[in-house]
Amino acid sequence: MTFKYSNSVPKSNENATADILKAASDPKVISFAGGLPAAELFPVEQMKAASDKVFDLYGQEVLQYASTLGYLGLRKEIVKMMKERAVETSVDNIAVTTGSQQAIDLVARMLVNPGDVVITEDPTYLAAIDVFKSYGAEMVGVPMDEDGIKTDALAETVKKYPEAKFIYTIPNFQNPTGRTMAIERRKELIKIANEADLPVLEDDPYGAIRYAGEFLPSLKHFDTEGRVIYLSSFSKILAPGMRLGWIVASQDFMAKFALLINVYWFMLAWKFRKATTKARTERYMKYRK
């Protein structure tokens, strides 16, 4: 049997992401190749208790279809989390996703047509590259230094590719370099995007696990025009197997996003959204005190 695959299917069967995860699954290996949390730190008992309680109290409800944008209680908690990250937002600007990876895919699906240019840091996150390629994007990398993306080079790249669809960036502990974008560079990036009327896709899975140094406001904090699409995840602060992330964007963008996520939403388990809300509230709120 010969299958006639679409252009979105890679021509090669090589799968670097799968290889990284396979190597990391060996208990004898401590892998620095992927962003895998330490499994011994997963709150297994807390999540089990939260899940059991959710079924006891809301069993029929959580097994039913749910809101397109995600469980309202969790979105309210995310509003509080975003405030801690110096971003004021509302539940109407937030959707819960199956990890931030799904959000990357949906944003690319919304914005990218075959042949479109996506501007990224060089190097950048391997799985994001795979997503953008699957939609036919041409990626143009911008060099970095120890302070993150070089904004002088970014300005030149934006001028060279005025029809680029968006800038993709990981400002905090960038994957794979581990670099954090300096605050002045963050401001300059937003200025460049504003002048070029260019959206910014900010991927922030690591910002909440800083162990040293000062907190730096996200790009979304400096966004006055609704052009920054902010993504984050519970994978690094709770557990990646939950497959929970979120997106924060302007209401105009979220209206279109809600239409697209309808295609996926029936596959998602609302139980985990409710359990995550309970576990997050009970486990993490005490650290604010």
C-alpha positions as CSV (number, residue, x, y, z in Angstrom):
1,M,0.0,0.0,0.0
2,T,1.3,3.5,-0.9
3,F,0.1,6.4,1.1
4,K,0.1,9.8,-0.6
5,Y,1.0,12.0,2.4
6,S,0.3,15.7,2.6
7,N,3.1,18.3,2.5
8,S,2.8,18.7,6.3
9,V,4.2,15.2,6.9
10,P,8.0,15.2,7.1
11,K,9.8,13.4,4.2
12,S,12.3,11.8,6.6
13,N,11.4,9.4,9.4
14,E,14.0,10.9,11.7
15,N,12.5,12.1,15.0
16,A,15.0,13.9,17.1
17,T,12.5,14.8,19.8
18,A,11.5,11.1,20.2
19,D,15.1,10.1,20.4
20,I,15.7,12.6,23.2
21,L,12.7,11.3,25.1
22,K,13.7,7.7,24.6
23,A,17.2,8.4,25.9
24,A,15.8,10.3,28.9
25,S,13.5,7.4,29.8
26,D,16.5,5.3,30.9
27,P,16.7,5.6,34.7
28,K,20.5,5.4,34.5
29,V,20.6,8.6,32.4
30,I,20.4,12.2,33.6
31,S,19.5,13.9,30.3
32,F,20.3,17.5,29.6
33,A,19.0,17.3,26.1
34,G,15.3,17.8,26.9
35,G,13.4,19.9,29.5
36,L,12.4,17.0,31.6
37,P,11.6,17.7,35.3
38,A,12.9,15.4,38.0
39,A,10.2,12.6,38.3
40,E,10.9,12.2,42.1
41,L,9.5,15.7,42.6
42,F,6.1,15.1,41.0
43,P,3.3,15.6,43.5
44,V,1.8,12.1,42.9
45,E,-0.2,11.8,46.2
46,Q,-1.5,15.4,46.0
47,M,-2.7,14.9,42.4
48,K,-4.2,11.6,43.3
49,A,-6.1,13.1,46.2
50,A,-7.2,16.1,44.1
51,S,-8.4,13.8,41.2
52,D,-10.3,11.6,43.6
53,K,-12.0,14.6,45.2
54,V,-13.0,16.0,41.9
55,F,-14.6,12.7,40.9
56,D,-16.4,12.6,44.3
57,L,-17.8,16.1,43.9
58,Y,-18.1,16.6,40.2
59,G,-18.0,13.1,38.6
60,Q,-20.7,13.5,36.1
61,E,-19.7,17.0,35.2
62,V,-16.1,16.3,34.5
63,L,-17.0,13.4,32.2
64,Q,-19.1,15.6,30.0
65,Y,-18.0,17.9,27.2
66,A,-16.6,21.2,28.5
67,S,-16.0,24.8,27.6
68,T,-13.9,25.5,24.5
69,L,-11.5,27.8,26.3
70,G,-11.1,25.4,29.2
71,Y,-12.3,25.1,32.8
72,L,-13.2,28.5,34.2
73,G,-11.8,27.8,37.6
74,L,-8.4,27.1,36.2
75,R,-8.5,30.1,34.0
76,K,-9.2,32.2,37.1
77,E,-6.1,30.7,38.7
78,I,-4.1,31.5,35.6
79,V,-5.2,35.1,35.8
80,K,-3.6,35.2,39.3
81,M,-0.5,33.5,38.0
82,M,-0.2,36.0,35.2
83,K,-0.5,38.9,37.7
84,E,2.5,37.4,39.6
85,R,4.3,37.6,36.2
86,A,3.5,41.3,35.9
87,V,0.7,40.8,33.3
88,E,-2.8,42.0,33.9
89,T,-5.3,39.9,32.0
90,S,-8.8,38.3,32.3
91,V,-10.3,34.9,31.8
92,D,-11.6,36.1,28.4
93,N,-8.0,36.4,27.2
94,I,-7.0,32.9,28.3
95,A,-7.5,29.4,26.9
96,V,-6.3,26.2,28.5
97,T,-4.4,24.0,26.0
98,T,-2.9,20.5,25.8
99,G,0.5,21.7,26.8
100,S,2.1,24.8,25.3
101,Q,3.0,22.6,22.3
102,Q,-0.6,22.5,21.2
103,A,-0.8,26.3,21.5
104,I,2.3,26.6,19.3
105,D,0.7,24.3,16.7
106,L,-2.6,26.2,16.8
107,V,-1.0,29.6,16.5
108,A,1.1,28.4,13.6
109,R,-2.1,27.0,12.0
110,M,-3.8,30.3,12.4
111,L,-1.0,32.5,11.0
112,V,1.2,30.5,8.6
113,N,0.6,29.7,5.0
114,P,3.1,27.7,2.9
115,G,6.1,29.9,2.1
116,D,5.5,32.4,4.9
117,V,8.5,33.6,6.9
118,V,8.7,33.0,10.7
119,I,11.5,34.9,12.5
120,T,13.2,32.9,15.3
121,E,16.2,33.0,17.5
122,D,19.1,31.0,16.2
123,P,19.2,28.3,17.6
124,T,15.7,27.7,18.8
125,Y,13.3,25.1,20.2
126,L,13.4,21.9,18.1
127,A,9.7,21.0,18.4
128,A,8.7,24.5,17.4
129,I,10.8,24.2,14.3
130,D,9.0,20.9,13.5
131,V,5.6,22.6,13.9
132,F,6.5,25.6,11.7
133,K,7.9,23.4,9.0
134,S,4.8,21.3,9.0
135,Y,2.8,24.3,7.9
136,G,5.3,25.2,5.2
137,A,7.0,28.1,6.9
138,E,10.4,29.4,6.0
139,M,12.4,30.0,9.2
140,V,14.8,32.9,9.4
141,G,17.1,32.8,12.4
142,V,18.5,35.8,14.2
143,P,21.8,35.4,16.1
144,M,22.0,35.6,19.9
145,D,24.6,36.5,22.5
146,E,24.6,36.2,26.3
147,D,21.8,38.8,26.6
148,G,19.5,36.9,24.2
149,I,18.4,37.8,20.7
150,K,20.5,40.6,19.1
151,T,18.0,43.3,18.5
152,D,20.1,45.2,16.0
153,A,20.2,42.0,13.9
154,L,16.5,41.5,14.5
155,A,15.7,45.0,13.2
156,E,17.7,44.3,10.0
157,T,15.9,40.9,9.6
158,V,12.5,42.5,10.0
159,K,13.4,45.1,7.3
160,K,14.6,42.3,5.0
161,Y,11.4,40.3,5.5
162,P,8.6,42.8,5.8
163,E,6.0,40.1,5.1
164,A,7.1,37.9,8.0
165,K,4.2,36.5,9.9
166,F,5.6,36.7,13.5
167,I,8.6,36.6,15.7
168,Y,9.0,33.4,17.8
169,T,11.0,33.8,21.0
170,I,11.8,32.1,24.3
171,P,13.0,35.0,26.5
172,N,13.5,33.1,29.8
173,F,16.2,30.3,29.9
174,Q,16.0,29.9,26.2
175,N,15.8,26.4,24.7
176,P,18.5,25.2,23.8
177,T,21.0,27.9,24.9
178,G,19.6,28.6,28.5
179,R,20.1,32.3,27.9
180,T,17.7,34.9,29.3
181,M,16.9,38.0,27.3
182,A,18.0,41.2,29.0
183,I,15.3,43.7,30.0
184,E,16.4,46.4,27.6
185,R,16.4,43.8,24.7
186,R,12.8,42.9,25.7
187,K,11.7,46.5,25.4
188,E,13.6,46.9,22.1
189,L,12.0,43.8,20.6
190,I,8.6,45.1,21.4
191,K,9.5,48.5,19.8
192,I,10.7,46.7,16.6
193,A,7.5,44.6,16.5
194,N,5.3,47.7,17.0
195,E,7.0,49.6,14.2
196,A,6.7,46.7,11.8
197,D,3.2,45.7,13.0
198,L,4.5,42.2,13.6
199,P,3.0,39.7,16.1
200,V,5.2,38.2,18.7
201,L,4.8,34.6,19.9
202,E,6.4,34.5,23.4
203,D,7.0,30.9,24.7
204,D,7.6,30.9,28.4
205,P,7.7,27.4,29.9
206,Y,10.7,28.1,32.1
207,G,10.2,31.5,33.6
208,A,8.6,30.3,36.8
209,I,11.5,28.0,37.8
210,R,14.2,30.7,38.3
211,Y,16.4,29.8,41.2
212,A,18.7,32.8,41.2
213,G,18.8,36.4,40.0
214,E,16.0,38.9,39.6
215,F,12.6,38.3,38.1
216,L,12.3,39.9,34.6
217,P,8.9,41.0,33.2
218,S,7.7,39.1,30.2
219,L,7.4,40.6,26.8
220,K,3.6,40.5,27.3
221,H,4.2,43.0,30.2
222,F,5.5,45.6,27.7
223,D,2.8,44.9,25.1
224,T,0.5,47.9,24.7
225,E,-0.9,47.0,21.3
226,G,-2.2,43.4,21.9
227,R,0.5,41.9,19.6
228,V,2.2,39.5,22.0
229,I,0.7,36.0,22.1
230,Y,2.0,34.5,25.4
231,L,2.3,30.8,26.0
232,S,3.2,28.9,29.2
233,S,2.9,25.4,30.7
234,F,2.4,23.4,33.8
235,S,4.8,20.9,32.5
236,K,7.8,22.3,34.4
237,I,6.0,23.4,37.6
238,L,3.7,20.5,38.1
239,A,4.1,17.5,35.7
240,P,4.5,17.2,31.9
241,G,2.3,14.1,31.8
242,M,-0.7,16.3,32.6
243,R,-0.4,18.0,29.2
244,L,-1.6,21.3,30.5
245,G,-0.6,24.7,29.1
246,W,-2.2,28.0,28.4
247,I,-2.3,30.9,26.0
248,V,-2.9,34.6,26.7
249,A,-3.8,36.9,23.8
250,S,-6.0,39.8,22.7
251,Q,-9.7,39.1,22.6
252,D,-9.8,39.5,18.8
253,F,-7.2,36.8,18.5
254,M,-8.8,34.6,21.1
255,A,-12.1,34.7,19.2
256,K,-10.5,33.1,16.2
257,F,-8.4,30.8,18.5
258,A,-11.7,29.5,20.1
259,L,-13.0,28.6,16.7
260,L,-9.9,26.6,15.9
261,I,-9.5,24.8,19.2
262,N,-13.1,23.4,18.8
263,V,-11.5,20.9,16.5
264,Y,-9.4,19.5,19.3
265,W,-11.4,20.2,22.4
266,F,-13.6,17.1,22.4
267,M,-10.4,15.0,23.0
268,L,-9.3,16.8,26.2
269,A,-9.9,15.5,29.7
270,W,-11.6,18.2,31.8
271,K,-11.0,16.1,34.9
272,F,-7.3,17.1,34.9
273,R,-8.2,20.8,34.5
274,K,-10.3,20.6,37.6
275,A,-7.8,18.5,39.5
276,T,-5.0,20.8,38.5
277,T,-6.9,23.8,39.8
278,K,-7.5,22.1,43.2
279,A,-3.9,20.8,43.5
280,R,-2.4,24.1,42.4
281,T,-4.5,26.1,44.8
282,E,-3.8,23.8,47.8
283,R,-0.1,23.2,47.1
284,Y,1.1,26.4,45.7
285,M,-1.0,29.1,47.4
286,K,0.8,28.3,50.7
287,Y,4.1,29.5,49.2
288,R,2.7,32.9,48.7
289,K,2.1,33.4,52.4
